[in-house]
Every structure is written in structure tokens, then in C-alpha cells.
Amino acid sequence: MSLGGDKCELCGDHGGYLYLLTLKRLCFLCQTEDKQVLPLTPARVLYRYNLPEDAVNIIPSALSLPGIYGSEKRFPKEHRPRQLLDPVSAHTIARIFLGPDIVDVEGPPRNTMQFAMQTLDDPDGTHPDEWDYNGGSNNPLRFMAVVRMPAMDKLTGRSMQTGFCNACLRLGDNEDRRYSWRREYTRITFAEHVKECGWLEQDPTTKFWSHRKLDTDAEPP
């Protein structure tokens, strides 16, 4: 489904990203906000579930590439590969090892050997141990396990054309997901967006676009 479809497998929006740990197709909002696709480091998994060290070897994982990750420049460059583990698979493996009544420990393991080893293992000072506990959209771990993944238009055999809503782009960050400027649309899903949020209208003076709510039976202007 990830390669042949175009829907985000978590919310149903158009998904322009591929989550490499489980090959899920994702939209930008789910990729940057959903904890199901926030990779964990081995130290975090071992602490969180109190698993034996060899347990991490059977959890889907990937090695990150050196580079700069995150949408803010304040995140430093990663100088070496980092092992990333899928959180959902880690939880499943923990249930196999420990049973259904596992204790999911939240928060940084400040006084554990895993935390000490992980901190000492980062001479570049990036302190990725802190990233594990930040579920926000600017967490660099979120960007280390995804790639852009175009979808194929089955009618033309070409890459599917997508775009963003000009009215929502002007609004910037919005708590209402329907108006998020990060949502990416195909022609079909954009028509659905307009039906839900209103036709687009351009101010003749400012040239800004905005949504204009109409009666459900009304025709576009």
C-alpha cells in the first residue's frame, strides 16, 4: 500500500512521506506529531521497558545518515549514524518478553546506566538523550527515519501532482487540522477540502486568499 497508494496510513490525508522503519506512508502532520512514528534510541527502549539488551536486535530499525535534521536551525548536525527503533514494534516485543501487563516508563532515565552511556557516547554535545522525550514536531529523530515518497497517478503512470491551499498557507500554524498549511492535496482531496472549509476567494486589494463558507447547495463563484 505504501508504494502503490497515496493515503497517509494514520489519518487518510495524502501522504507524501515514507516511514522507513515499517514502510508506512505518512502525511507531514502525522510524521511530525504522532508518537507511533517517533523513533526511539536503543537506550530509551531498554530503559522504557526494562528489556534485555539483545531484545533490540529483533525490533525493526534503521541507521540514520549524518546531516542536519529538524525544521529549526538550532538543532546541530549529526556527525555519525544513529540507530533508530520503531516504537510500536518495541512495545509489541516488550509484551512478548514481559507479558501484557508491562510497565511503560515515561521520562528521561537520569539515573540509569543506559542514560550515562548514551550521554558519554556523544562527544559532539548534541545530547540526543533529550530528543527521546520531546514528542514535538521539531524533534530531529522524527526526520531521520522518513523520506519523501511521491505517489504514482495510475491513470497517467506519472508522479501524482500535489499542492497546498493558498488560504491555509496565509493562516500559518493553526490548531484546527482542517486549516493546517502543512496539509498536502491532490486534485481530488483539494476538492474535498474546499467542500469542507469553503471556496477560495482572493481579496482584490491585498491579493490574499481566504476560505468563504457557502451554503452546501451553492455553486462556486
C-alpha positions as CSV (number, residue, x, y, z in Angstrom):
1,M,0.0,0.0,0.0
2,S,2.8,2.4,0.8
3,L,4.3,2.3,-2.7
4,G,1.1,1.8,-4.7
5,G,-1.3,4.1,-2.8
6,D,-1.2,7.8,-1.8
7,K,-3.0,7.9,1.5
8,C,-1.4,8.5,4.9
9,E,-1.9,5.2,6.8
10,L,-2.7,7.0,10.0
11,C,-5.2,9.7,9.1
12,G,-6.2,9.2,5.4
13,D,-4.8,12.5,4.1
14,H,-2.5,12.5,1.1
15,G,0.8,11.0,2.3
16,G,4.0,12.3,0.8
17,Y,6.4,10.6,3.1
18,L,7.6,7.1,3.7
19,Y,8.4,6.0,7.3
20,L,11.4,3.7,6.7
21,L,11.1,1.6,9.9
22,T,7.8,0.0,8.9
23,L,7.3,1.3,5.4
24,K,4.2,3.3,6.3
25,R,3.1,6.1,4.0
26,L,2.6,9.3,6.1
27,C,1.4,12.9,5.7
28,F,3.6,15.6,7.2
29,L,1.3,16.3,10.2
30,C,1.3,12.6,11.3
31,Q,5.0,12.3,10.6
32,T,5.8,15.2,12.9
33,E,3.1,14.8,15.6
34,D,2.1,11.1,16.0
35,K,4.0,9.2,18.7
36,Q,3.5,6.0,16.7
37,V,6.2,7.1,14.3
38,L,8.6,8.9,16.7
39,P,11.7,6.6,16.6
40,L,13.3,5.6,19.8
41,T,17.0,5.0,20.6
42,P,18.1,1.6,21.9
43,A,18.9,3.2,25.3
44,R,15.4,4.6,25.5
45,V,13.8,1.2,24.7
46,L,15.9,-0.7,27.2
47,Y,15.0,1.8,29.9
48,R,11.4,2.2,29.0
49,Y,10.5,-1.5,29.1
50,N,13.4,-2.9,31.2
51,L,14.2,-5.3,28.4
52,P,17.4,-7.4,28.0
53,E,19.9,-5.8,25.6
54,D,19.6,-8.4,22.9
55,A,15.9,-7.6,22.6
56,V,16.6,-4.5,20.5
57,N,18.1,-6.8,17.7
58,I,14.6,-8.1,16.7
59,I,12.9,-4.6,16.6
60,P,12.7,-3.0,13.2
61,S,15.4,-0.5,13.0
62,A,17.5,1.7,10.7
63,L,20.7,3.8,10.8
64,S,20.4,7.5,10.3
65,L,22.7,9.3,7.9
66,P,24.9,12.2,9.1
67,G,23.3,15.6,8.4
68,I,21.2,18.3,9.8
69,Y,17.7,17.3,10.9
70,G,14.7,19.2,12.1
71,S,12.9,22.3,10.8
72,E,14.8,24.7,13.1
73,K,18.5,25.6,12.7
74,R,19.1,25.3,16.4
75,F,19.4,21.5,16.0
76,P,23.1,20.7,15.5
77,K,24.5,18.4,12.8
78,E,24.6,14.7,13.3
79,H,28.2,13.6,12.8
80,R,27.6,9.8,12.9
81,P,24.9,7.2,12.2
82,R,22.4,6.6,15.0
83,Q,20.3,3.5,15.4
84,L,16.6,4.2,15.4
85,L,13.9,1.7,16.6
86,D,10.2,1.6,15.8
87,P,8.2,2.5,18.9
88,V,5.1,0.4,18.1
89,S,7.3,-2.7,17.4
90,A,9.2,-2.1,20.5
91,H,6.0,-2.1,22.5
92,T,4.9,-5.4,20.8
93,I,8.3,-7.0,21.6
94,A,8.1,-5.9,25.2
95,R,4.7,-7.6,25.5
96,I,6.2,-10.8,24.2
97,F,9.1,-10.7,26.7
98,L,7.3,-9.3,29.7
99,G,3.6,-10.1,29.2
100,P,0.6,-7.9,28.6
101,D,0.9,-6.0,31.9
102,I,4.2,-4.3,31.1
103,V,5.0,-1.0,32.8
104,D,5.7,1.7,30.2
105,V,8.2,4.1,32.0
106,E,8.0,7.7,30.8
107,G,10.5,10.4,31.3
108,P,14.3,10.5,31.0
109,P,16.3,7.8,32.7
110,R,18.5,10.2,34.6
111,N,20.0,7.7,37.0
112,T,20.4,4.6,34.7
113,M,23.4,3.1,33.1
114,Q,21.8,3.4,29.7
115,F,21.4,7.1,30.1
116,A,25.0,7.6,31.3
117,M,26.4,5.5,28.4
118,Q,24.3,7.3,25.8
119,T,25.3,10.8,27.1
120,L,29.0,9.9,27.3
121,D,28.8,8.5,23.8
122,D,28.0,11.9,22.3
123,P,31.2,14.0,22.3
124,D,29.7,16.4,19.8
125,G,27.4,17.6,22.5
126,T,24.1,17.0,20.6
127,H,22.6,15.2,23.6
128,P,20.1,13.0,21.7
129,D,19.0,11.6,25.0
130,E,16.9,14.7,25.3
131,W,15.3,14.1,22.0
132,D,13.7,10.9,23.1
133,Y,11.4,12.7,25.5
134,N,10.4,15.5,23.2
135,G,7.4,14.4,21.1
136,G,7.2,17.7,19.2
137,S,7.4,18.4,15.5
138,N,10.9,19.8,15.7
139,N,12.4,16.6,17.3
140,P,15.2,15.6,14.9
141,L,14.5,11.9,15.4
142,R,11.3,12.4,13.5
143,F,13.1,13.4,10.4
144,M,15.8,10.7,10.5
145,A,13.6,7.8,9.5
146,V,11.5,9.4,6.7
147,V,12.0,10.2,3.1
148,R,9.8,12.0,0.5
149,M,7.8,9.4,-1.4
150,P,5.8,10.6,-4.4
151,A,2.7,8.7,-5.4
152,M,2.0,7.4,-8.9
153,D,-1.1,8.5,-10.8
154,K,-2.5,5.2,-12.0
155,L,-4.2,6.9,-15.0
156,T,-1.1,8.6,-16.4
157,G,1.6,6.5,-14.9
158,R,3.4,9.6,-13.8
159,S,4.1,11.1,-10.4
160,M,0.9,12.5,-8.9
161,Q,0.7,16.3,-8.8
162,T,0.1,17.8,-5.4
163,G,0.0,21.2,-3.8
164,F,-1.1,23.3,-0.8
165,C,-4.0,25.5,0.0
166,N,-3.2,29.2,-0.5
167,A,-5.8,30.3,2.0
168,C,-4.4,28.0,4.7
169,L,-0.8,29.0,3.9
170,R,-1.7,32.5,4.8
171,L,-3.1,31.4,8.2
172,G,0.2,29.8,9.3
173,D,0.1,27.5,12.3
174,N,-3.5,26.6,13.2
175,E,-4.7,24.2,15.9
176,D,-7.6,23.2,13.6
177,R,-6.1,20.5,11.5
178,R,-8.5,21.2,8.6
179,Y,-6.9,24.6,8.1
180,S,-3.3,23.5,8.6
181,W,-0.9,24.9,6.0
182,R,1.1,21.7,6.1
183,R,-1.6,19.6,4.5
184,E,-0.8,18.5,1.0
185,Y,-3.5,17.9,-1.5
186,T,-4.2,16.1,-4.8
187,R,-6.9,17.4,-7.1
188,I,-9.4,15.1,-5.5
189,T,-8.5,15.7,-1.9
190,F,-8.4,19.5,-2.5
191,A,-11.9,19.4,-3.8
192,E,-12.9,17.7,-0.6
193,H,-11.0,20.3,1.4
194,V,-12.9,23.1,-0.4
195,K,-16.2,21.4,0.2
196,E,-15.4,21.2,4.0
197,C,-13.8,24.6,4.6
198,G,-15.3,26.8,1.9
199,W,-14.5,28.1,-1.6
200,L,-11.3,30.1,-2.0
201,E,-11.8,33.9,-2.5
202,Q,-9.0,36.3,-3.4
203,D,-9.1,39.9,-2.0
204,P,-8.7,42.2,-5.0
205,T,-6.6,44.7,-3.0
206,T,-4.3,42.5,-0.9
207,K,-4.3,39.5,-3.3
208,F,-4.6,37.3,-0.2
209,W,-6.7,34.1,-0.4
210,S,-9.2,33.1,2.2
211,H,-11.9,30.5,2.6
212,R,-15.5,31.6,2.2
213,K,-18.2,29.5,3.7
214,L,-21.2,28.9,1.4
215,D,-24.4,27.0,1.7
216,T,-23.9,23.4,0.9
217,D,-26.1,23.6,-2.2
218,A,-24.5,26.8,-3.6
219,E,-22.2,26.8,-6.6
220,P,-18.7,28.2,-6.5
221,P,-18.4,31.9,-7.6
